[in-house]
Amino acid sequence: MSIEKNQVKKVAKLSRISLDENKVESLSKDLNSIINFVEQLNKLDTKDTKPLSSVIDKTLEPRNDKVNDGKIKDEILKNSPDKNEDFFIVPKVIE
């Protein structure tokens, strides 16, 4: 399969991209090289290849969930324009 200049022009027109003639020629060559590479990849035999989720042959160990408030309550409350003890005061939303 190859991409011709008129196909590049048509796609450019549909996507509202303006291209000069030199750019059309360059894009046509680039797209053809990409398609040729993909066709080469499609020829590879991958039947016995297992899919990888990681390149490292190690499973992730789950960590223990620990409740942690961060001990930064006072720093967070400094950001509030209005507060009441340990809580933010926000404007009433429902009338």
C-alpha positions, -999 to +999 in steps of 0.1 A: +000+000+000+013+034-008+000+069-001-001+092-032+001+130-033-036+133-041-045+113-010-024+136+012-041+166-004-075+152+003-067+145+039-052+179+043-083+195+029-106+174+051-086+184+082-085+221+070-047+221+068-030+242+042+000+225+025+023+237-002+034+213-030+069+207-014+052+197+019+028+174+001+057+155-015+076+153+018+045+140+037+038+115+010+073+100+013+072+100+051+038+083+053+049+057+028+080+049+049+058+046+080+034+022+062+063+001+049+077-002+084+043-013+098+039-038+070+073-052+080+062-055+116+030-073+105+051-100+088+068-109+121+057-142+137+045-134+173+025-165+180+049-177+208+056-143+222+040-135+256+026-100+260+046-079+285+032-056+311+067-047+323+103-053+312+112-063+347+104-099+357+091-090+391+056-088+406+046-058+426+042-064+463+011-049+478+017-023+505-002-020+538-028+007+538-022+030+567-044+059+578-023+090+579-036+125+583-003+140+573+000+160+605-003+192+585-038+203+595-026+237+607-008+244+575-039+235+554-061+257+575-038+287+569-051+286+533-087+291+543-100+327+543-124+318+571-122+289+596-138+276+627-115+256+649-105+226+627-129+233+598-132+254+567-161+278+566-177+280+532-205+302+518-240+287+519-248+272+484-285+262+488-310+289+497 
